[in-house]
Amino acid sequence: MKIEKLPDGILLSILEEISDRIDEGEIDIENPFEQDNLNSLDSLMSYFGVKDMEIPEYSFLLGLYKLNPNFQNEPLKRPELKTYLVRYSESVREWKTYFIDSQVESYLPIGRRELYDLESSELFFYYEGKTVNEEVDESEVTNNEIDFIKQIN
């Protein structure tokens, strides 16, 4: 069910309940997306058969309340859905395994010991080969932050 399509009469009942919950301190209108607010709205909307709400539904309900401070005495105004581009930057530490193919020219047979000796003698550098695959063994996010938020419609 699309909440924004509900008739005005039902929305007025919802606004009345939201207003009561704000007065009781159950909803903090200044911090609309705090978990306690979302839980309260989930509880409220379950009476109307609405479950599994997402950002648009939560924001519609609280936007409706903010847009209609005198909802008991004035015609209902509905908020407009907007889209925002949000860019995050994330710093990640990764532990990877690289698979590198190298070619070694030799008149003698080459095994592991010979390759280790060639590396020690600085005649062979495996990292000069071609990386053919890499696997992330483990990763850790060390930091993330919002770079910008921009309304795009």
Number of C-alpha atoms within 10 A of each C-alpha: 9 9 17 17 8 10 9 14 10 12 20 17 12 20 21 15 14 21 17 13 18 14 11 10 11 16 24 15 18 9 10 16 16 12 11 14 21 18 14 14 22 16 13 17 17 11 10 12 8 15 13 8 15 9 9 15 17 18 17 17 22 21 19 22 24 16 14 19 13 11 17 12 8 9 10 18 14 16 17 9 12 9 10 11 10 11 12 11 11 13 12 12 12 13 12 12 12 14 14 14 13 13 10 9 7 7 5 7 7 12 8 8 9 12 16 13 12 14 13 11 10 9 9 17 14 14 12 11 14 13 13 9 10 11 11 10 9 10 11 10 10 9 10 11 10 10 10 11 11 10 9 8 8
